[in-house]
């Protein structure tokens, strides 16, 4: 029993990295994704093409490959990392922002063009129309796909185990290899389930909150 | 008040507006009738720049807000002038286009606060006064999805009026409404007519048009076929096409 407790504690220590990576990715990838979405739908062809190229690359290659590239590849090109967390965070932010770009874009474009016209005849400019009329309505529509991404992100953080970051799965695996028991896998699975459940519940709450209209 | 000179617009090979000329005076109420596809809505939308024109000039109270892009005979279009000119007009759509995430009151307040820089208090007072005028005081905290079509359209009219327009444009304001809800919207427009608000109304409500308009325009194939006082157009039109159109609609 005491051993089980110490194993769990050790694995939980990894959740610091997991949650840290999760938070930093969520905080930075959302505004980046929104900006890229606005860039992608803008009339500026160069900007729109540049964003398309970015989402094409980051959605079209494995996250694991991107992670290897940032951590092992970029140093070859002269960029030095002081540890594995920064390159992991950078890769995750860029990868998730690429997916969010497409989600935000689809959400923005799903808003009826009558909303833009109403805003325009009331004298609102583009930025006011986006901030007050379009984006608030977009949030409600993209909550379901956003929830999917939020859950996937929890599980994707396990990938950083391969660049020696001591997150949940890596700590579990370490004990499995050292002690020849498989309990740590179950404990890790339970922790992931708790985390994803919290996210599912949070998103359900948010969807309820936004159900005040239509 | 509104000056439309030689305005043309094409959708590909189709001429939706074909050299339209029209002057609207202050306080004048004009109804535009005609078969669908005649260019009625496009004309209205061109006046308020929801459609760009391919040729001609649109001026609002002397402010040039649209002209052919490659015109070189006179002064170029100035963004501030355009904004000023557009601000003199309000528009009401067939599909209401209320902001669904805002309450009725917020719908009528939002542009006042962010476009006209009015304080929350000022905007709210104004919104409440106008909502009272259109008979919707009891709905000010409802969301658009919770009210009827007729109420939605009245909110849309209130939202436009809150910006103090000199001119109101109505694009088929009752076409999306159940028959029993049409009256309440027409009633609000009639009240505006009594205050001599300058209005251009695209409508299929012939009796209404006849009752409130100073002038009726009959449009077909992107042209104004005939224009004149309601009694002339409805009773004794010069153009036989108008007679057949009215017979079909009124029967």
Interface residues (C-beta under 8 A of the other chain):
Chain A: X112 X114 X115 X117 X118 X119 X120 X121 X122 X123 X124 X128 X132 X133 X136 X137 X140 X212 X213 X214
Chain B: X48 X49 X50 X83 X86 X87 X89 X90 X91 X93 X95 X97 X98 X99 X100 X101 X110 X111 X114 X115 X116 X143 X144 X145 X156 X159 X160 X163
